[in-house]
């Protein structure tokens, strides 16, 4: 089966830029537990975000794949009647026939859409506020720009602390990569994004005949506007996701701005673990979705999905639930965790 998902965590670059962010910045990424790939994964590729993150490859054994649902997870033998089982076992042991290939393909396409929406919307639903702070060091004083970022998508808030030179290098690196990919591949998406970033006003490095306070004030407002525009441009409108270079640069921007990448990766893994089922071929003990409480017959365009812990939900409902938490609404099993080999 062809790879069914375009993840921005595959082939993502690792930032090696030395910066002051580690000294002052605070984000939901801090404290993420370190994950190490087992020795048996030497043959497969594992992609590392940084020392705090580990990203499972989409073909590896540490995550659920669509094919992994065939076979032992749902026994072919007829189980006892549901009323004779423990409530949780009744969900897990109920025989579920795999949906036809046409419906399964629709489920894969739906997962692609959901995951791309996660990657894009996490860049759009943001509120930012920037302020300059004086840092007095041994060699002299300099300004650090504190950017407070609030994500309405993940309901989280964090602070990024960078010097002006770090923002300047980020913009320069983005423009260079986009221009190189546009020239090498003739990529229209990279060309469009390149001109957007180049034409947007960025605070100048030097201002003639301007005092220090005025320069810092101008940089503070200019950097805030630039970061907001950068995230909006990187989110795009859905057409840019086909370009791997933009996927890679998007990840670089999120890493630079200390996005809660561990949370986002767990969200993506949780979506990938869902199994799409045909509502006509399953028996569900509950009469409605546990999240929205609407009857199962009122799908209204929603796909019916089965979680690894054995509970049914509307696709849209469980995706919204995973934005802020990963425990199952029914049994509190944590979804999207990396499983040790």
GUMAR-307410 format. One record per residue (C-alpha): residue number from 0; y, z, x. Coordinates in Angstrom, 2 decimals. Example, Ala and Ser with C-alpha at 12.3 -4.5 7.8 and 13.67 -1.06 7.14 Angstrom:
<r k="0" c2="-4.50" c3="7.80" c1="12.30"/>
<r k="1" c2="-1.06" c3="7.14" c1="13.67"/>
//
This chain:
<r k="0" c2="0.00" c3="0.00" c1="0.00"/>
<r k="1" c2="3.44" c3="-0.87" c1="1.31"/>
<r k="2" c2="5.82" c3="1.91" c1="2.16"/>
<r k="3" c2="7.39" c3="2.87" c1="-1.10"/>
<r k="4" c2="10.39" c3="4.86" c1="-0.09"/>
<r k="5" c2="13.37" c3="4.18" c1="2.13"/>
<r k="6" c2="14.19" c3="7.56" c1="3.56"/>
<r k="7" c2="17.31" c3="8.24" c1="5.50"/>
<r k="8" c2="15.29" c3="10.76" c1="7.51"/>
<r k="9" c2="13.15" c3="8.02" c1="9.08"/>
<r k="10" c2="14.44" c3="6.61" c1="12.38"/>
<r k="11" c2="17.45" c3="8.90" c1="12.17"/>
<r k="12" c2="19.44" c3="9.43" c1="15.37"/>
<r k="13" c2="19.75" c3="12.80" c1="17.02"/>
<r k="14" c2="23.23" c3="13.85" c1="17.91"/>
<r k="15" c2="23.63" c3="14.84" c1="21.55"/>
<r k="16" c2="27.39" c3="15.22" c1="21.50"/>
<r k="17" c2="28.53" c3="18.47" c1="22.98"/>
<r k="18" c2="30.89" c3="20.14" c1="20.53"/>
<r k="19" c2="32.33" c3="23.44" c1="19.55"/>
<r k="20" c2="30.66" c3="23.40" c1="16.15"/>
<r k="21" c2="27.78" c3="25.61" c1="17.20"/>
<r k="22" c2="30.19" c3="28.37" c1="18.16"/>
<r k="23" c2="32.22" c3="28.59" c1="14.99"/>
<r k="24" c2="30.59" c3="26.50" c1="12.26"/>
<r k="25" c2="28.53" c3="28.03" c1="9.52"/>
<r k="26" c2="26.31" c3="26.01" c1="7.25"/>
<r k="27" c2="23.15" c3="26.34" c1="5.12"/>
<r k="28" c2="21.30" c3="24.75" c1="8.04"/>
<r k="29" c2="21.72" c3="27.91" c1="10.11"/>
<r k="30" c2="18.56" c3="29.96" c1="10.03"/>
<r k="31" c2="16.29" c3="27.13" c1="8.96"/>
<r k="32" c2="12.91" c3="27.93" c1="10.38"/>
<r k="33" c2="11.77" c3="25.84" c1="13.30"/>
<r k="34" c2="8.85" c3="23.54" c1="12.59"/>
<r k="35" c2="6.62" c3="22.07" c1="15.27"/>
<r k="36" c2="4.28" c3="19.14" c1="14.79"/>
<r k="37" c2="0.59" c3="19.92" c1="15.43"/>
<r k="38" c2="-1.12" c3="18.24" c1="18.39"/>
<r k="39" c2="-3.14" c3="16.00" c1="16.06"/>
<r k="40" c2="0.04" c3="14.18" c1="15.11"/>
<r k="41" c2="0.41" c3="12.59" c1="18.53"/>
<r k="42" c2="-0.77" c3="9.24" c1="17.20"/>
<r k="43" c2="1.69" c3="9.26" c1="14.33"/>
<r k="44" c2="5.45" c3="9.29" c1="14.60"/>
<r k="45" c2="7.34" c3="12.44" c1="13.74"/>
<r k="46" c2="11.09" c3="12.26" c1="13.50"/>
<r k="47" c2="13.20" c3="15.20" c1="14.62"/>
<r k="48" c2="16.60" c3="16.02" c1="13.19"/>
<r k="49" c2="17.46" c3="18.64" c1="15.78"/>
<r k="50" c2="15.98" c3="21.84" c1="17.13"/>
<r k="51" c2="16.13" c3="23.44" c1="13.70"/>
<r k="52" c2="14.57" c3="20.71" c1="11.62"/>
<r k="53" c2="11.36" c3="18.77" c1="11.53"/>
<r k="54" c2="10.95" c3="15.67" c1="9.40"/>
<r k="55" c2="7.50" c3="14.64" c1="8.32"/>
<r k="56" c2="6.79" c3="10.93" c1="8.53"/>
<r k="57" c2="5.97" c3="9.25" c1="5.26"/>
<r k="58" c2="2.54" c3="8.21" c1="6.48"/>
<r k="59" c2="1.61" c3="11.58" c1="7.94"/>
<r k="60" c2="-0.85" c3="14.06" c1="6.55"/>
<r k="61" c2="1.66" c3="16.86" c1="6.09"/>
<r k="62" c2="3.06" c3="15.51" c1="2.86"/>
<r k="63" c2="1.71" c3="14.23" c1="-0.41"/>
<r k="64" c2="1.41" c3="10.49" c1="-0.74"/>
<r k="65" c2="0.76" c3="8.52" c1="-3.89"/>
<r k="66" c2="-2.75" c3="7.73" c1="-2.73"/>
<r k="67" c2="-3.55" c3="11.38" c1="-2.10"/>
<r k="68" c2="-3.69" c3="12.07" c1="-5.80"/>
<r k="69" c2="-6.83" c3="9.97" c1="-6.19"/>
<r k="70" c2="-9.99" c3="11.94" c1="-5.81"/>
<r k="71" c2="-10.55" c3="15.61" c1="-5.26"/>
<r k="72" c2="-7.34" c3="17.01" c1="-6.71"/>
<r k="73" c2="-8.57" c3="16.31" c1="-10.24"/>
<r k="74" c2="-12.37" c3="16.62" c1="-10.61"/>
<r k="75" c2="-14.20" c3="13.97" c1="-12.55"/>
<r k="76" c2="-16.56" c3="16.43" c1="-14.17"/>
<r k="77" c2="-15.64" c3="17.71" c1="-17.62"/>
<r k="78" c2="-14.17" c3="21.23" c1="-17.32"/>
<r k="79" c2="-14.65" c3="23.96" c1="-19.91"/>
<r k="80" c2="-12.38" c3="24.04" c1="-22.94"/>
<r k="81" c2="-8.78" c3="24.90" c1="-22.14"/>
<r k="82" c2="-8.77" c3="28.01" c1="-24.31"/>
<r k="83" c2="-11.56" c3="29.49" c1="-22.20"/>
<r k="84" c2="-9.54" c3="29.22" c1="-18.99"/>
<r k="85" c2="-6.77" c3="31.18" c1="-17.42"/>
<r k="86" c2="-3.47" c3="29.57" c1="-18.54"/>
<r k="87" c2="-2.71" c3="28.29" c1="-15.05"/>
<r k="88" c2="-6.23" c3="26.95" c1="-14.59"/>
<r k="89" c2="-5.95" c3="25.16" c1="-17.93"/>
<r k="90" c2="-3.11" c3="23.09" c1="-16.52"/>
<r k="91" c2="-4.78" c3="22.38" c1="-13.21"/>
<r k="92" c2="-8.25" c3="21.50" c1="-14.51"/>
<r k="93" c2="-7.22" c3="19.35" c1="-17.44"/>
<r k="94" c2="-8.61" c3="15.82" c1="-16.82"/>
<r k="95" c2="-5.76" c3="13.37" c1="-16.23"/>
<r k="96" c2="-6.51" c3="9.67" c1="-16.10"/>
<r k="97" c2="-4.47" c3="7.78" c1="-13.55"/>
<r k="98" c2="-1.93" c3="5.48" c1="-15.13"/>
<r k="99" c2="-2.46" c3="1.70" c1="-14.95"/>
<r k="100" c2="-1.20" c3="-0.10" c1="-11.85"/>
<r k="101" c2="1.83" c3="-1.52" c1="-13.65"/>
<r k="102" c2="2.95" c3="1.96" c1="-14.72"/>
<r k="103" c2="2.15" c3="3.40" c1="-11.28"/>
<r k="104" c2="4.33" c3="0.77" c1="-9.65"/>
<r k="105" c2="7.08" c3="1.71" c1="-12.08"/>
<r k="106" c2="6.68" c3="5.31" c1="-10.97"/>
<r k="107" c2="7.05" c3="4.33" c1="-7.32"/>
<r k="108" c2="10.19" c3="2.37" c1="-8.11"/>
<r k="109" c2="11.50" c3="5.36" c1="-10.03"/>
<r k="110" c2="10.92" c3="7.61" c1="-7.01"/>
<r k="111" c2="12.85" c3="5.20" c1="-4.82"/>
<r k="112" c2="15.76" c3="5.33" c1="-7.23"/>
<r k="113" c2="15.69" c3="9.13" c1="-7.47"/>
<r k="114" c2="15.56" c3="9.62" c1="-3.68"/>
<r k="115" c2="18.34" c3="7.12" c1="-3.04"/>
<r k="116" c2="20.40" c3="8.85" c1="-5.69"/>
<r k="117" c2="19.86" c3="12.17" c1="-3.89"/>
<r k="118" c2="21.03" c3="10.69" c1="-0.60"/>
<r k="119" c2="24.12" c3="9.11" c1="-2.18"/>
<r k="120" c2="25.22" c3="11.76" c1="-4.66"/>
<r k="121" c2="25.06" c3="14.50" c1="-2.03"/>
<r k="122" c2="27.90" c3="12.64" c1="-0.28"/>
<r k="123" c2="29.98" c3="12.10" c1="-3.40"/>
<r k="124" c2="30.11" c3="15.45" c1="-5.16"/>
<r k="125" c2="32.18" c3="17.23" c1="-2.50"/>
<r k="126" c2="35.36" c3="19.27" c1="-2.30"/>
<r k="127" c2="37.02" c3="19.77" c1="1.09"/>
<r k="128" c2="39.81" c3="21.87" c1="2.54"/>
<r k="129" c2="40.95" c3="21.67" c1="6.17"/>
<r k="130" c2="43.04" c3="24.10" c1="8.21"/>
<r k="131" c2="43.92" c3="24.37" c1="11.89"/>
<r k="132" c2="43.05" c3="27.48" c1="13.91"/>
<r k="133" c2="44.34" c3="28.31" c1="17.39"/>
<r k="134" c2="41.64" c3="29.21" c1="19.93"/>
<r k="135" c2="42.78" c3="30.92" c1="23.12"/>
<r k="136" c2="40.47" c3="30.22" c1="26.04"/>
<r k="137" c2="40.49" c3="30.83" c1="29.77"/>
<r k="138" c2="42.00" c3="27.44" c1="30.53"/>
<r k="139" c2="44.57" c3="27.66" c1="27.74"/>
<r k="140" c2="45.00" c3="27.40" c1="23.99"/>
<r k="141" c2="43.81" c3="24.58" c1="21.77"/>
<r k="142" c2="43.37" c3="23.89" c1="18.06"/>
<r k="143" c2="40.10" c3="23.79" c1="16.14"/>
<r k="144" c2="40.00" c3="22.32" c1="12.64"/>
<r k="145" c2="38.03" c3="24.32" c1="10.09"/>
<r k="146" c2="36.76" c3="22.14" c1="7.24"/>
<r k="147" c2="35.45" c3="24.08" c1="4.26"/>
<r k="148" c2="33.02" c3="21.85" c1="2.33"/>
<r k="149" c2="31.81" c3="22.67" c1="-1.18"/>
<r k="150" c2="28.92" c3="20.65" c1="-2.57"/>
<r k="151" c2="28.80" c3="20.46" c1="-6.35"/>
<r k="152" c2="25.51" c3="18.60" c1="-6.01"/>
<r k="153" c2="23.67" c3="21.44" c1="-4.25"/>
<r k="154" c2="25.98" c3="24.30" c1="-5.31"/>
<r k="155" c2="26.52" c3="25.32" c1="-1.69"/>
<r k="156" c2="29.50" c3="25.93" c1="0.57"/>
<r k="157" c2="29.79" c3="25.85" c1="4.34"/>
<r k="158" c2="32.38" c3="25.58" c1="7.12"/>
<r k="159" c2="32.53" c3="22.95" c1="9.88"/>
<r k="160" c2="34.63" c3="23.71" c1="12.97"/>
<r k="161" c2="35.44" c3="20.75" c1="15.21"/>
<r k="162" c2="38.16" c3="19.70" c1="17.61"/>
<r k="163" c2="40.23" c3="16.60" c1="16.96"/>
<r k="164" c2="38.51" c3="14.80" c1="19.84"/>
<r k="165" c2="35.12" c3="15.24" c1="18.15"/>
<r k="166" c2="36.34" c3="13.58" c1="14.94"/>
<r k="167" c2="37.90" c3="10.82" c1="17.05"/>
<r k="168" c2="34.61" c3="10.16" c1="18.89"/>
<r k="169" c2="32.66" c3="10.15" c1="15.62"/>
<r k="170" c2="34.91" c3="7.46" c1="14.13"/>
<r k="171" c2="34.77" c3="5.41" c1="17.33"/>
<r k="172" c2="30.97" c3="5.61" c1="17.45"/>
<r k="173" c2="30.58" c3="4.64" c1="13.78"/>
<r k="174" c2="32.83" c3="1.61" c1="14.17"/>
<r k="175" c2="30.97" c3="0.48" c1="17.29"/>
<r k="176" c2="27.55" c3="0.73" c1="15.64"/>
<r k="177" c2="28.62" c3="-1.03" c1="12.46"/>
<r k="178" c2="30.31" c3="-3.84" c1="14.37"/>
<r k="179" c2="27.29" c3="-4.34" c1="16.64"/>
<r k="180" c2="24.88" c3="-4.53" c1="13.70"/>
<r k="181" c2="27.18" c3="-6.91" c1="11.85"/>
<r k="182" c2="27.35" c3="-9.27" c1="14.85"/>
<r k="183" c2="23.63" c3="-9.06" c1="15.60"/>
<r k="184" c2="22.31" c3="-9.40" c1="12.04"/>
<r k="185" c2="25.25" c3="-10.75" c1="10.09"/>
<r k="186" c2="25.02" c3="-7.72" c1="7.79"/>
<r k="187" c2="27.58" c3="-7.96" c1="4.99"/>
<r k="188" c2="27.22" c3="-4.27" c1="4.12"/>
<r k="189" c2="28.04" c3="-3.19" c1="7.68"/>
<r k="190" c2="30.97" c3="-5.60" c1="7.77"/>
<r k="191" c2="32.37" c3="-4.17" c1="4.54"/>
<r k="192" c2="31.97" c3="-0.56" c1="5.67"/>
<r k="193" c2="33.42" c3="-1.38" c1="9.10"/>
<r k="194" c2="36.64" c3="-2.72" c1="7.59"/>
<r k="195" c2="36.90" c3="0.24" c1="5.20"/>
<r k="196" c2="36.71" c3="2.77" c1="8.04"/>
<r k="197" c2="38.90" c3="0.77" c1="10.43"/>
<r k="198" c2="41.68" c3="0.22" c1="7.89"/>
<r k="199" c2="41.77" c3="3.80" c1="6.65"/>
<r k="200" c2="44.52" c3="5.80" c1="8.29"/>
<r k="201" c2="43.28" c3="8.12" c1="11.03"/>
<r k="202" c2="45.58" c3="10.60" c1="12.82"/>
<r k="203" c2="46.79" c3="9.16" c1="16.10"/>
<r k="204" c2="45.89" c3="10.72" c1="19.40"/>
<r k="205" c2="49.47" c3="10.72" c1="20.63"/>
<r k="206" c2="52.76" c3="10.95" c1="18.75"/>
<r k="207" c2="55.96" c3="10.25" c1="20.64"/>
<r k="208" c2="58.85" c3="12.70" c1="20.24"/>
<r k="209" c2="56.95" c3="15.03" c1="17.91"/>
<r k="210" c2="56.55" c3="18.75" c1="18.44"/>
<r k="211" c2="53.18" c3="20.48" c1="18.52"/>
<r k="212" c2="53.39" c3="22.12" c1="15.09"/>
<r k="213" c2="54.28" c3="18.88" c1="13.34"/>
<r k="214" c2="51.46" c3="17.07" c1="15.14"/>
<r k="215" c2="48.88" c3="19.70" c1="14.13"/>
<r k="216" c2="50.07" c3="19.65" c1="10.51"/>
<r k="217" c2="49.78" c3="15.87" c1="10.41"/>
<r k="218" c2="46.31" c3="15.95" c1="11.92"/>
<r k="219" c2="45.15" c3="18.64" c1="9.50"/>
<r k="220" c2="46.02" c3="16.63" c1="6.40"/>
<r k="221" c2="44.92" c3="13.36" c1="8.01"/>
<r k="222" c2="41.50" c3="14.65" c1="9.02"/>
<r k="223" c2="40.87" c3="16.09" c1="5.56"/>
<r k="224" c2="41.69" c3="12.75" c1="3.93"/>
<r k="225" c2="39.57" c3="10.88" c1="6.47"/>
<r k="226" c2="36.48" c3="13.05" c1="5.91"/>
<r k="227" c2="36.73" c3="12.67" c1="2.14"/>
<r k="228" c2="37.05" c3="8.89" c1="2.46"/>
<r k="229" c2="34.26" c3="8.73" c1="5.04"/>
<r k="230" c2="31.80" c3="10.47" c1="2.72"/>
<r k="231" c2="32.77" c3="8.26" c1="-0.20"/>
<r k="232" c2="32.39" c3="5.08" c1="1.86"/>
<r k="233" c2="29.04" c3="6.23" c1="3.26"/>
<r k="234" c2="27.72" c3="7.04" c1="-0.21"/>
<r k="235" c2="28.38" c3="3.45" c1="-1.28"/>
<r k="236" c2="27.45" c3="2.02" c1="-4.64"/>
<r k="237" c2="23.71" c3="1.50" c1="-4.15"/>
<r k="238" c2="23.85" c3="-1.87" c1="-2.39"/>
<r k="239" c2="24.14" c3="-0.45" c1="1.13"/>
<r k="240" c2="20.82" c3="1.39" c1="1.04"/>
<r k="241" c2="18.96" c3="-1.80" c1="1.96"/>
<r k="242" c2="20.65" c3="-1.74" c1="5.38"/>
<r k="243" c2="18.80" c3="0.52" c1="7.85"/>
<r k="244" c2="21.86" c3="0.82" c1="10.10"/>
<r k="245" c2="23.94" c3="2.32" c1="7.30"/>
<r k="246" c2="21.07" c3="4.64" c1="6.44"/>
<r k="247" c2="21.05" c3="5.78" c1="10.06"/>
<r k="248" c2="24.82" c3="6.21" c1="10.32"/>
<r k="249" c2="24.85" c3="8.07" c1="7.01"/>
<r k="250" c2="22.45" c3="10.59" c1="8.46"/>
<r k="251" c2="24.62" c3="10.88" c1="11.59"/>
<r k="252" c2="27.65" c3="11.75" c1="9.43"/>
<r k="253" c2="25.69" c3="14.38" c1="7.49"/>
<r k="254" c2="24.45" c3="15.92" c1="10.72"/>
<r k="255" c2="27.98" c3="16.00" c1="12.15"/>
<r k="256" c2="29.33" c3="17.69" c1="9.01"/>
<r k="257" c2="26.46" c3="20.21" c1="8.97"/>
<r k="258" c2="25.10" c3="19.16" c1="5.59"/>
<r k="259" c2="22.22" c3="21.31" c1="4.27"/>
<r k="260" c2="19.67" c3="18.82" c1="5.57"/>
<r k="261" c2="16.71" c3="21.19" c1="5.29"/>
<r k="262" c2="17.50" c3="21.62" c1="1.59"/>
<r k="263" c2="17.86" c3="17.87" c1="1.11"/>
<r k="264" c2="14.61" c3="17.11" c1="2.93"/>
<r k="265" c2="12.76" c3="19.65" c1="0.80"/>
<r k="266" c2="14.28" c3="18.05" c1="-2.30"/>
<r k="267" c2="13.00" c3="14.64" c1="-1.19"/>
<r k="268" c2="9.53" c3="16.02" c1="-0.41"/>
<r k="269" c2="9.37" c3="17.72" c1="-3.80"/>
<r k="270" c2="10.15" c3="14.43" c1="-5.55"/>
<r k="271" c2="7.52" c3="12.61" c1="-3.49"/>
<r k="272" c2="4.90" c3="15.18" c1="-4.51"/>
<r k="273" c2="5.33" c3="14.42" c1="-8.21"/>
<r k="274" c2="2.62" c3="12.39" c1="-9.94"/>
<r k="275" c2="3.61" c3="9.97" c1="-12.69"/>
<r k="276" c2="1.28" c3="10.01" c1="-15.69"/>
<r k="277" c2="0.95" c3="8.07" c1="-18.92"/>
<r k="278" c2="1.88" c3="10.37" c1="-21.85"/>
<r k="279" c2="-0.76" c3="8.63" c1="-23.99"/>
<r k="280" c2="-3.58" c3="9.61" c1="-21.66"/>
<r k="281" c2="-2.92" c3="13.29" c1="-20.94"/>
<r k="282" c2="-3.45" c3="16.49" c1="-22.84"/>
<r k="283" c2="-0.62" c3="19.00" c1="-22.50"/>
<r k="284" c2="-0.93" c3="22.53" c1="-23.87"/>
<r k="285" c2="2.82" c3="22.87" c1="-24.40"/>
<r k="286" c2="4.68" c3="20.96" c1="-27.09"/>
<r k="287" c2="7.91" c3="20.45" c1="-25.14"/>
<r k="288" c2="9.35" c3="20.15" c1="-21.65"/>
<r k="289" c2="9.67" c3="23.68" c1="-20.21"/>
<r k="290" c2="13.16" c3="22.89" c1="-18.88"/>
<r k="291" c2="14.99" c3="21.00" c1="-21.65"/>
<r k="292" c2="12.68" c3="22.19" c1="-24.49"/>
<r k="293" c2="12.63" c3="18.69" c1="-26.01"/>
<r k="294" c2="9.37" c3="17.47" c1="-27.52"/>
<r k="295" c2="7.23" c3="15.29" c1="-25.30"/>
<r k="296" c2="7.57" c3="12.46" c1="-27.80"/>
<r k="297" c2="11.31" c3="12.37" c1="-27.14"/>
<r k="298" c2="11.10" c3="10.94" c1="-23.63"/>
<r k="299" c2="14.30" c3="8.93" c1="-24.16"/>
<r k="300" c2="13.70" c3="6.83" c1="-21.06"/>
<r k="301" c2="12.36" c3="9.75" c1="-18.99"/>
<r k="302" c2="9.12" c3="9.47" c1="-17.06"/>
<r k="303" c2="6.47" c3="12.13" c1="-17.59"/>
<r k="304" c2="5.55" c3="13.71" c1="-14.25"/>
<r k="305" c2="2.95" c3="16.22" c1="-13.11"/>
<r k="306" c2="3.79" c3="18.70" c1="-10.36"/>
<r k="307" c2="1.24" c3="19.66" c1="-7.65"/>
<r k="308" c2="0.88" c3="23.08" c1="-9.27"/>
<r k="309" c2="-0.30" c3="21.39" c1="-12.49"/>
<r k="310" c2="2.68" c3="21.49" c1="-14.87"/>
<r k="311" c2="4.29" c3="18.65" c1="-16.80"/>
<r k="312" c2="8.04" c3="17.93" c1="-16.89"/>
<r k="313" c2="10.50" c3="15.20" c1="-17.65"/>
<r k="314" c2="11.36" c3="13.42" c1="-14.41"/>
<r k="315" c2="15.11" c3="13.91" c1="-14.90"/>
<r k="316" c2="14.72" c3="17.58" c1="-15.78"/>
<r k="317" c2="12.66" c3="18.56" c1="-12.74"/>
<r k="318" c2="14.92" c3="16.53" c1="-10.44"/>
<r k="319" c2="17.96" c3="18.43" c1="-11.70"/>
<r k="320" c2="16.05" c3="21.69" c1="-11.27"/>
<r k="321" c2="15.24" c3="20.85" c1="-7.63"/>
<r k="322" c2="18.91" c3="20.39" c1="-6.81"/>
<r k="323" c2="19.43" c3="24.14" c1="-6.61"/>
<r k="324" c2="15.94" c3="25.68" c1="-6.42"/>
<r k="325" c2="12.35" c3="24.71" c1="-5.66"/>
<r k="326" c2="10.27" c3="27.25" c1="-7.54"/>
<r k="327" c2="8.27" c3="25.91" c1="-10.48"/>
<r k="328" c2="9.83" c3="26.94" c1="-13.82"/>
<r k="329" c2="6.37" c3="27.94" c1="-15.06"/>
<r k="330" c2="4.48" c3="29.56" c1="-12.18"/>
<r k="331" c2="7.15" c3="29.93" c1="-9.43"/>
<r k="332" c2="5.14" c3="27.92" c1="-6.91"/>
<r k="333" c2="7.49" c3="26.55" c1="-4.25"/>
<r k="334" c2="7.64" c3="22.75" c1="-4.18"/>
<r k="335" c2="8.46" c3="20.48" c1="-1.26"/>
<r k="336" c2="7.14" c3="22.73" c1="1.48"/>
<r k="337" c2="5.71" c3="21.25" c1="4.66"/>
<r k="338" c2="1.99" c3="21.89" c1="4.76"/>
<r k="339" c2="0.33" c3="22.78" c1="8.00"/>
<r k="340" c2="-2.56" c3="20.55" c1="9.01"/>
//
